[in-house]
Amino acid sequence: MRLRVLATSALFTLASLVFAASAFASDDGQGLYGETNDKVVAFIGLGLVVGFTLFVILASALQGALDRRKEEKKAAQRRQLAGW
C-alpha cells in the first residue's frame, strides 16, 4: 500500500514538473507579472522579509496566548482538586 502511494505521488510530482516547465518556457520565460527589473525584485524581497517578520510576531503572540490559557486552565484544575 505504501509503495503504491509513493509511486502515485512521485508520478504526479513528475507530471507537475513536466507541465510547469512547458508553462514557464512559453512567452520567452516571462511570468504573469511580465518583465521584471531590479525594483520589482527588491520590492518582492522586502515583502518577503516583512511578511516573514509579521508571521513570526503573530505566531509568537498566538503561542503566548495559548500557553497562558493552558496554564490558567491547569491552575483552575489544581485549585478544584485542592478544594478551593
VOTOR-84323 format. One line per 2 residues: number of its first residue (from 1); their letters; for each residue x, y, z of N, C-alpha, C. Coordinates in steps of 0.02 Angstrom, whole numbers. Atoms other than C-alpha are relative to their C-alpha. Example, Ala and Ser with C-alpha at 12.3 -4.5 7.8 and 13.67 -1.06 7.14 Angstrom:
// residues 2
1	AS	45/-59/0/615/-225/390/45/60/0 | -42/-59/-3/684/-53/357/-39/55/37
***
This chain:
// residues 84
1	MR	41/-60/0/0/0/0/44/63/0 | -43/-59/-3/138/122/46/38/10/-65
3	LR	-37/-5/63/233/83/-113/-44/30/-54 | 47/-27/50/79/120/-218/-10/75/11
5	VL	9/-71/-15/53/287/-129/63/39/-20 | -62/-33/17/236/331/-151/8/5/-76
7	AT	-5/-2/72/233/285/-335/-49/49/-31 | 49/-48/25/74/384/-366/21/71/13
9	SA	-23/-67/-18/144/534/-275/59/21/-44 | -57/-16/43/306/526/-374/-23/13/-72
11	LF	25/-10/68/210/510/-538/-33/69/-7 | 33/-65/4/102/663/-501/50/57/7
13	TL	-52/-51/-8/255/762/-445/38/10/-65 | -36/-4/64/349/722/-604/-43/30/-55
15	AS	45/-27/50/198/760/-711/-10/76/10 | 7/-71/-14/176/928/-624/62/38/-22
17	LV	-62/-33/20/359/970/-654/5/5/-76 | -3/-1/73/345/925/-838/-46/54/-28
19	FA	47/-50/24/191/1033/-863/22/70/21 | -23/-66/-22/265/1176/-762/58/24/-43
21	AS	-57/-21/43/423/1177/-868/-26/26/-67 | 26/-25/63/322/1196/-1027/-38/65/9
23	AF	36/-63/-13/216/1333/-949/49/57/8 | -49/-53/-10/370/1432/-897/39/15/-64
25	AS	-38/-11/61/451/1410/-1067/-38/43/-51 | 38/-41/47/311/1500/-1157/10/74/16
27	DD	-4/-73/-6/312/1689/-1183/69/23/21 | -70/-18/-12/502/1699/-1177/19/0/74
29	GQ	-19/7/-70/511/1648/-994/-29/53/46 | 30/-50/-43/408/1794/-930/-59/-30/36
31	GL	55/26/-40/287/1756/-791/-63/40/-8 | 64/-36/3/115/1826/-754/9/75/7
33	YG	-12/-71/-13/187/1993/-698/29/35/-61 | -33/-29/58/285/2020/-857/74/6/12
35	ET	-72/-8/-6/463/2080/-873/16/32/68 | -18/-26/-65/544/2110/-705/66/38/-4
37	ND	-62/-37/-5/680/2232/-660/24/0/72 | -28/1/-67/784/2268/-505/-49/27/52
39	KV	48/-30/-47/648/2374/-425/-53/-51/21 | 51/51/-15/519/2234/-437/29/-53/46
41	VA	-32/52/-41/640/2106/-366/13/25/70 | -13/-28/-66/687/2222/-223/-64/5/41
43	FI	63/-5/-36/505/2254/-177/-27/-69/20 | 21/68/-17/465/2068/-182/42/-25/59
45	GL	-43/21/-55/615/2033/-70/-18/35/65 | 21/-37/-59/562/2171/50/-66/-27/26
47	GL	64/29/-21/387/2099/52/8/-66/35 | -13/64/-34/455/1928/97/28/11/70
49	VV	-30/-14/-66/560/1999/239/-53/25/49 | 52/-26/-43/415/2098/309/-53/-53/15
51	GF	50/52/-10/294/1954/284/21/-53/50 | -24/50/-48/401/1827/375/7/29/70
53	TL	-6/-32/-65/434/1951/515/-69/5/33 | 67/-3/-27/248/1981/538/-27/-68/19
55	FV	23/68/-16/214/1795/533/30/-24/66 | -33/22/-62/342/1761/671/-30/38/59
57	IL	28/-39/-56/273/1902/779/-70/-24/17 | 68/23/-13/92/1846/758/-3/-71/27
59	AS	-1/69/-24/133/1662/783/24/-3/72 | -25/-2/-69/231/1703/942/-53/27/47
61	AL	54/-27/-41/88/1808/1009/-55/-52/10 | 51/53/-5/-35/1668/972/23/-55/47
63	QG	-25/52/-43/76/1540/1056/1/22/73 | 1/-27/-68/95/1651/1209/-70/0/30
65	AL	70/-1/-24/-93/1673/1223/-25/-70/14 | 22/69/-11/-123/1487/1205/34/-31/61
67	DR	-35/25/-59/11/1446/1335/-30/30/64 | 30/-33/-59/-64/1573/1457/-68/-32/15
69	RK	66/31/-10/-236/1497/1430/7/-70/28 | -11/69/-25/-168/1321/1458/20/1/74
71	EE	-22/-5/-69/-82/1374/1620/-57/20/46 | 58/-19/-39/-240/1459/1683/-47/-59/10
73	KK	44/59/-5/-340/1301/1647/30/-51/48 | -32/47/-46/-212/1192/1737/-4/25/72
75	AA	4/-28/-67/-212/1310/1887/-71/-8/28 | 69/8/-22/-402/1304/1895/-14/-73/18
77	QR	10/71/-16/-398/1113/1892/35/-17/65 | -36/13/-64/-268/1111/2033/-39/29/59
79	RQ	40/-29/-54/-375/1230/2137/-62/-42/14 | 61/41/-10/-528/1121/2108/18/-64/37
81	LA	-21/61/-35/-433/965/2162/18/13/73 | -20/-17/-68/-368/1055/2317/-60/23/41
83	GW	59/-19/-36/-544/1109/2363/-10/75/7 | 8/-73/-4/-528/1296/2336/-59/21/-40
***
